[in-house]
Amino acid sequence: MSLKESLFEYCLRLGDTSLILGHRLSEWCGHGPVLEEDIAMSNLSLDLIGQSRMILSYAGEVEGNGRTDDELAYHRDARQFRNVLLAEQPNGDFACTMTRHFFISVYNFYLYEELKKSKDKTVAAFAEKSFKEVAYHVRHSSDWMLRLGDGTEESHTRMQNAVDDLWIFTDDLFQMDETDEQLIKEGIATDLNLVKEKWKKHVGDILMKATLSVPQINNFMRVGSREGKHTEHLGYILAEMQFLPRAYPDAKW
């Protein structure tokens, strides 16, 4: 794989994860547990979609085939998406949504912290801008993990169930392949093993404070996003998200 192809692939991984997670959070609009949180989740979604637009636009430039961020978002099939598996998991209840957002936000926080040092100026600028937003996402989701984990008996049970159910997708965050290896050598990407150690400590500390337990899974963990192997949920997301631009490709606002 050429350096250009690897960089395109890497940008898709960053952009697709933000896009799909942003879409998931947008599904809460009008359904939040309280008005303030309903608005907060809509704003988190807008942050993520904005991040996605920035890096997918760059992906289109790198590819060199004239595709825009809209075309990359709305005119690819599920096997062509590179978002982490965790991002596409259903919202479930509020505990599930916040646990999913907490896991990914902490991951993005340490990933972007490293990518700010990237030798690719656009990737570094993307990381710099996104890092400030993700820092808030971490605080917001951490507060809910603590509040609900160390709350009532029911809230604690729901949070522990969410952690247990979603944990099998966390290894997928840190999978690396030849794309990563090539870009790490060029000083563009970062070693996800460094991110993983910081993620595990941060997540473990918050779970402990929230009186929640880290699941003990010694065998099966779901991976495959780097190869476009997704869960069944992504197809349903894309069917909803892509319907209008596919049905009316020349539509203008």
QUITA-V965235 format. One record per pair of residues at least 4 apart in sequence whose ideal C-beta (glycine too) atoms are under 7 Angstrom apart, sorted by the first residue. I is the first residue (numbers start at 1). J is the second residue. D is the distance in Angstrom with one decimal. If there is no record, write none. Layout:
i=<I & I>
j=<J & J>
d=<D & D>
This chain:
i=<1 & 1 & 1 & 1 & 1 & 2 & 3 & 3 & 3 & 4 & 4 & 5 & 6 & 6 & 6 & 6 & 7 & 7 & 7 & 7 & 8 & 8 & 8 & 8 & 9 & 9 & 9 & 10 & 10 & 10 & 10 & 11 & 11 & 11 & 11 & 11 & 11 & 12 & 12 & 12 & 13 & 13 & 14 & 14 & 15 & 15 & 15 & 15 & 15 & 16 & 16 & 16 & 16 & 17 & 17 & 17 & 17 & 18 & 18 & 18 & 18 & 19 & 19 & 19 & 19 & 19 & 20 & 20 & 20 & 20 & 20 & 21 & 21 & 21 & 21 & 22 & 22 & 22 & 22 & 22 & 23 & 23 & 24 & 24 & 25 & 25 & 25 & 25 & 26 & 26 & 27 & 28 & 28 & 28 & 28 & 28 & 29 & 29 & 30 & 32 & 32 & 32 & 33 & 33 & 34 & 35 & 36 & 37 & 38 & 39 & 40 & 40 & 41 & 42 & 43 & 44 & 44 & 45 & 46 & 47 & 47 & 48 & 49 & 50 & 51 & 51 & 52 & 53 & 53 & 54 & 54 & 55 & 55 & 56 & 56 & 56 & 56 & 57 & 57 & 57 & 58 & 58 & 59 & 59 & 60 & 60 & 60 & 60 & 63 & 67 & 67 & 69 & 70 & 70 & 71 & 72 & 74 & 74 & 74 & 76 & 76 & 78 & 78 & 78 & 78 & 79 & 80 & 81 & 81 & 81 & 82 & 82 & 82 & 83 & 83 & 83 & 84 & 84 & 84 & 85 & 85 & 85 & 85 & 85 & 85 & 85 & 86 & 86 & 86 & 86 & 86 & 86 & 86 & 86 & 87 & 88 & 88 & 88 & 88 & 88 & 89 & 89 & 89 & 89 & 90 & 91 & 91 & 92 & 92 & 92 & 93 & 94 & 95 & 95 & 95 & 95 & 95 & 96 & 96 & 97 & 98 & 98 & 98 & 98 & 99 & 99 & 99 & 99 & 99 & 100 & 100 & 101 & 101 & 101 & 102 & 102 & 102 & 102 & 103 & 103 & 103 & 103 & 104 & 105 & 105 & 105 & 105 & 105 & 106 & 106 & 106 & 106 & 106 & 107 & 107 & 107 & 107 & 108 & 108 & 109 & 109 & 109 & 109 & 110 & 110 & 110 & 110 & 111 & 111 & 111 & 112 & 112 & 112 & 112 & 112 & 113 & 114 & 114 & 114 & 115 & 115 & 115 & 115 & 116 & 116 & 116 & 116 & 117 & 118 & 118 & 118 & 118 & 118 & 119 & 119 & 119 & 120 & 120 & 121 & 122 & 123 & 123 & 124 & 125 & 126 & 127 & 130 & 131 & 133 & 134 & 135 & 136 & 137 & 138 & 139 & 141 & 142 & 142 & 143 & 144 & 145 & 145 & 145 & 145 & 146 & 146 & 146 & 146 & 147 & 148 & 148 & 149 & 149 & 149 & 149 & 149 & 150 & 150 & 151 & 151 & 152 & 153 & 154 & 155 & 156 & 156 & 157 & 158 & 159 & 159 & 159 & 160 & 160 & 160 & 161 & 162 & 163 & 163 & 163 & 163 & 164 & 167 & 167 & 168 & 168 & 168 & 168 & 169 & 171 & 171 & 172 & 172 & 172 & 172 & 174 & 174 & 174 & 175 & 175 & 176 & 176 & 176 & 177 & 178 & 179 & 180 & 180 & 180 & 181 & 182 & 183 & 183 & 184 & 184 & 184 & 190 & 190 & 192 & 193 & 194 & 195 & 196 & 197 & 198 & 199 & 200 & 201 & 202 & 203 & 204 & 204 & 205 & 206 & 207 & 207 & 217 & 224 & 225 & 225 & 230 & 233 & 234 & 235 & 236 & 237 & 238 & 239 & 242 & 243 & 244 & 244 & 245>
j=<5 & 6 & 178 & 179 & 182 & 6 & 7 & 182 & 186 & 8 & 62 & 9 & 10 & 179 & 182 & 183 & 11 & 62 & 183 & 188 & 12 & 59 & 62 & 63 & 13 & 82 & 179 & 14 & 179 & 183 & 189 & 15 & 55 & 56 & 58 & 59 & 62 & 16 & 59 & 82 & 17 & 82 & 18 & 55 & 19 & 52 & 55 & 56 & 59 & 20 & 81 & 82 & 83 & 21 & 83 & 84 & 87 & 22 & 48 & 51 & 52 & 23 & 49 & 52 & 73 & 83 & 24 & 83 & 87 & 88 & 237 & 25 & 48 & 87 & 104 & 26 & 45 & 48 & 49 & 52 & 237 & 241 & 87 & 91 & 41 & 44 & 45 & 48 & 42 & 45 & 91 & 32 & 38 & 41 & 91 & 97 & 38 & 42 & 38 & 37 & 38 & 41 & 37 & 94 & 38 & 39 & 40 & 41 & 42 & 43 & 44 & 140 & 45 & 46 & 47 & 48 & 137 & 49 & 50 & 51 & 133 & 52 & 53 & 54 & 55 & 130 & 56 & 57 & 69 & 58 & 126 & 59 & 126 & 60 & 69 & 72 & 73 & 61 & 68 & 69 & 62 & 122 & 63 & 72 & 67 & 68 & 69 & 72 & 67 & 71 & 72 & 73 & 74 & 245 & 75 & 76 & 242 & 245 & 246 & 80 & 81 & 230 & 234 & 235 & 238 & 228 & 228 & 228 & 230 & 234 & 225 & 226 & 228 & 87 & 88 & 225 & 172 & 173 & 225 & 169 & 172 & 222 & 224 & 225 & 230 & 231 & 100 & 103 & 104 & 166 & 169 & 170 & 172 & 173 & 104 & 230 & 231 & 233 & 234 & 237 & 100 & 166 & 169 & 233 & 233 & 96 & 97 & 96 & 97 & 162 & 158 & 98 & 99 & 148 & 158 & 159 & 162 & 100 & 162 & 101 & 102 & 141 & 144 & 145 & 103 & 159 & 162 & 163 & 166 & 104 & 166 & 105 & 137 & 141 & 106 & 141 & 142 & 145 & 107 & 166 & 170 & 203 & 108 & 109 & 134 & 137 & 138 & 141 & 110 & 138 & 199 & 202 & 203 & 111 & 173 & 195 & 199 & 112 & 134 & 113 & 134 & 135 & 138 & 114 & 195 & 198 & 199 & 115 & 190 & 195 & 116 & 127 & 130 & 131 & 134 & 131 & 190 & 194 & 195 & 123 & 124 & 127 & 190 & 124 & 127 & 128 & 131 & 124 & 123 & 124 & 127 & 187 & 188 & 186 & 187 & 188 & 124 & 188 & 125 & 126 & 127 & 188 & 128 & 129 & 130 & 131 & 134 & 135 & 137 & 138 & 139 & 140 & 141 & 142 & 143 & 145 & 146 & 206 & 147 & 148 & 149 & 159 & 206 & 210 & 150 & 206 & 209 & 210 & 151 & 155 & 159 & 156 & 159 & 210 & 211 & 212 & 210 & 211 & 155 & 156 & 156 & 157 & 158 & 159 & 160 & 211 & 161 & 162 & 163 & 210 & 212 & 164 & 212 & 213 & 165 & 166 & 167 & 207 & 212 & 215 & 215 & 215 & 217 & 217 & 220 & 221 & 222 & 222 & 221 & 223 & 222 & 223 & 224 & 225 & 192 & 195 & 196 & 223 & 226 & 180 & 181 & 192 & 226 & 182 & 183 & 184 & 189 & 192 & 185 & 186 & 188 & 189 & 189 & 190 & 191 & 194 & 195 & 196 & 197 & 198 & 199 & 200 & 201 & 202 & 203 & 204 & 205 & 206 & 207 & 208 & 214 & 209 & 210 & 212 & 214 & 221 & 229 & 229 & 230 & 234 & 237 & 238 & 239 & 240 & 241 & 242 & 243 & 246 & 247 & 248 & 251 & 249>
d=<4.7 & 5.3 & 6.5 & 6.7 & 7.0 & 7.0 & 6.3 & 6.5 & 6.5 & 6.5 & 6.2 & 6.4 & 6.2 & 4.6 & 4.8 & 5.6 & 6.4 & 5.1 & 6.7 & 6.7 & 6.6 & 5.5 & 4.7 & 4.9 & 6.8 & 7.0 & 5.0 & 6.8 & 6.0 & 5.7 & 5.9 & 5.9 & 5.2 & 7.0 & 5.7 & 3.6 & 6.3 & 5.5 & 5.6 & 4.4 & 6.6 & 4.4 & 6.8 & 4.9 & 6.0 & 4.7 & 4.2 & 3.9 & 6.1 & 6.1 & 5.0 & 4.8 & 3.8 & 6.1 & 4.3 & 5.1 & 5.1 & 5.8 & 4.4 & 4.4 & 4.0 & 6.5 & 6.5 & 3.9 & 5.9 & 6.9 & 6.5 & 4.3 & 4.5 & 5.3 & 6.3 & 6.5 & 5.4 & 4.1 & 5.9 & 6.3 & 4.7 & 3.2 & 4.1 & 6.3 & 6.0 & 5.6 & 6.8 & 6.1 & 5.2 & 5.4 & 3.9 & 6.9 & 6.9 & 4.3 & 5.8 & 5.4 & 6.7 & 4.6 & 6.6 & 6.8 & 6.8 & 5.1 & 6.7 & 4.5 & 2.8 & 5.9 & 5.7 & 5.6 & 6.9 & 6.6 & 6.3 & 6.3 & 6.7 & 6.4 & 6.4 & 6.7 & 6.4 & 6.6 & 6.6 & 6.6 & 6.0 & 6.3 & 6.1 & 6.5 & 4.4 & 6.4 & 6.5 & 6.7 & 6.6 & 4.8 & 5.7 & 6.1 & 4.9 & 6.9 & 5.4 & 6.4 & 5.1 & 6.7 & 4.0 & 4.8 & 6.4 & 6.8 & 6.9 & 4.4 & 6.3 & 5.0 & 6.3 & 6.2 & 4.5 & 5.6 & 6.3 & 6.0 & 6.2 & 4.4 & 5.5 & 6.2 & 5.8 & 7.0 & 5.0 & 6.3 & 4.8 & 4.1 & 6.7 & 4.0 & 6.2 & 5.6 & 4.9 & 5.1 & 5.9 & 4.2 & 6.2 & 6.5 & 6.8 & 6.4 & 6.2 & 6.8 & 6.6 & 4.8 & 6.3 & 6.3 & 5.4 & 5.5 & 5.1 & 4.7 & 4.7 & 5.7 & 6.9 & 5.1 & 6.5 & 5.9 & 6.0 & 6.1 & 5.8 & 6.5 & 4.2 & 6.8 & 6.6 & 6.7 & 6.2 & 6.4 & 6.2 & 4.8 & 4.6 & 6.1 & 5.9 & 6.4 & 6.6 & 6.3 & 6.0 & 6.5 & 4.8 & 3.1 & 6.6 & 7.0 & 6.1 & 6.2 & 6.2 & 6.0 & 3.9 & 4.8 & 4.4 & 6.3 & 4.3 & 6.3 & 6.0 & 5.5 & 4.4 & 6.5 & 6.5 & 6.7 & 4.0 & 5.6 & 5.6 & 6.5 & 5.8 & 5.7 & 6.8 & 4.7 & 6.4 & 3.8 & 6.4 & 5.4 & 6.5 & 6.5 & 6.1 & 6.8 & 6.1 & 6.2 & 5.8 & 4.0 & 4.7 & 5.3 & 6.9 & 5.8 & 5.5 & 5.1 & 5.7 & 6.0 & 5.0 & 6.8 & 5.5 & 5.8 & 4.7 & 6.4 & 5.0 & 6.4 & 5.1 & 6.8 & 4.6 & 4.5 & 5.9 & 6.2 & 6.9 & 5.3 & 6.5 & 4.2 & 5.2 & 4.2 & 6.0 & 6.3 & 3.7 & 6.6 & 6.5 & 5.9 & 6.6 & 3.6 & 6.0 & 5.7 & 4.6 & 5.2 & 6.3 & 7.0 & 4.3 & 4.4 & 6.6 & 6.9 & 5.3 & 6.7 & 3.9 & 5.8 & 6.4 & 4.6 & 6.2 & 6.3 & 6.4 & 6.2 & 6.3 & 6.4 & 6.0 & 5.8 & 5.7 & 6.4 & 6.6 & 6.4 & 6.8 & 6.0 & 6.2 & 5.9 & 6.4 & 6.4 & 6.4 & 5.4 & 6.0 & 5.8 & 5.5 & 6.9 & 5.5 & 5.0 & 5.9 & 6.9 & 5.9 & 4.9 & 5.8 & 4.2 & 4.9 & 5.9 & 4.5 & 2.8 & 5.6 & 4.5 & 5.3 & 4.9 & 3.9 & 6.2 & 6.8 & 6.4 & 6.3 & 6.3 & 6.3 & 6.6 & 6.3 & 6.4 & 6.4 & 6.9 & 5.9 & 6.2 & 5.5 & 6.7 & 6.1 & 6.1 & 6.1 & 6.9 & 5.7 & 6.5 & 5.1 & 4.2 & 6.2 & 6.3 & 6.6 & 5.3 & 5.2 & 5.2 & 4.0 & 5.7 & 6.2 & 4.5 & 7.0 & 5.4 & 4.5 & 6.8 & 4.4 & 5.3 & 5.3 & 4.0 & 7.0 & 5.4 & 5.5 & 6.1 & 6.4 & 5.9 & 5.5 & 6.9 & 6.6 & 6.7 & 4.2 & 3.6 & 5.1 & 6.9 & 5.9 & 6.6 & 6.7 & 6.0 & 6.9 & 6.9 & 5.9 & 6.2 & 6.7 & 6.1 & 5.9 & 5.8 & 6.3 & 6.6 & 6.1 & 6.3 & 5.9 & 6.5 & 6.1 & 4.4 & 5.8 & 6.5 & 3.1 & 7.0 & 6.6 & 4.1 & 6.4 & 6.2 & 6.3 & 6.7 & 5.8 & 5.1 & 6.6 & 5.2 & 5.8 & 6.1 & 6.9 & 6.3>
